[in-house]
């Protein structure tokens, strides 16, 4: 990714006398910054996409928790299950989430 910018910096340092004699320091720095700018934008874009994916994962996780507690509360209210059983189901969901996340 940084090959072009690295090459510009290497050439400028290797030929510092030539760059200085033609007063081309500003031009070399501008060229280097142009090459780095596209990479910076790409890094920001990939960071945003990664952050959205990470946030979506946790959204699904917490919505599942909420659904588990809501359905469990309805079952406890109707007398179909007990509160400790609701937490057992929650624990199974957490373990399943972590197994899926690893693979």
N, C-alpha and C positions, 0 to 999 in steps of 0.2 A: 504494500500500500504506500509506503513512504519511500519507494525506490527513487522516484523522480526528485523529490525534495532532498533526499540524502545525496543523490548524485550532484545536484546543484551546489550543496554545501561543500561536498568533497572537492569539486572542481574549483570552487572559489577559494578554499583554503590552500589547495595545492598550487594554485596560480595566483597567489595573493599579490605578487609584484605586478603582474599584468593587470589585474583588476584595479589595483591602486593607481597604476600609471595612467589608465584611461578614466579614472574617477568614476568607476562603474559600481561602486559599493551599493548605492541606492537602488540601482537597477537589479543587481543580484539579490538583494534583500527583498525587493518587490516580487521578483520571480519566485523566490523561495516561499514567500507568504501566499502567493496565488496557488501554488501547489499544495500548501498545507490547508488552505481554506476549504477546498473541496473535501478533503479528508475529515476536517472538523465537522462539516455539515453532515457527512455520512455517519460519523460517530454519534452525533446528536440524534439523527434519525433512528439508528439502530438502538440507541438507549431508550428512546420513546417507545419503540415497538416492544422492546424487552420489558419495559416497565408496565406497559398495558397488559401484556401477557401474564406477567407476574401478578398484577392486580386482579385480573380476571380469574386467575386460579384461586386466589383467596376469597373473591366474591362467591364463587361456586362453593367453596368450603364452608363459608359462614351461612350461606343460604341453606345448605344441607343441614347444618347444625340447627338452624331455626326451624326448618321443616320437621326435623326429628323431634325437637321439643314440643312443637305445636301438635303434631300427631300423637306423640306420647301423652301429652296433657289431655287430649281428647279421649284417649283410651283409658287413662287413669280415671277420668271423670265418669266414664261409662262403666267402670268396674271391670274392664276386659284385661287389664294388666296392672302391675304394681310399679311404683316409682323406681325401685332399683333395677327392674327390667328395662326401663327406658334408658337408664345410664349404661346398661350393658350393650344395648343397641348402639348408643352413641360411641362407646368405646370401639365397637366393631367397625363403625364407619370411619373413625379416626385411623385405625390400623389399616383399613383398606385404602384410605386416601394416601397414607405414607407409602404403602407398597406400590400403588399405581404411580406415585410421583417419582419413585426411584427408577422405574423402567419406562 
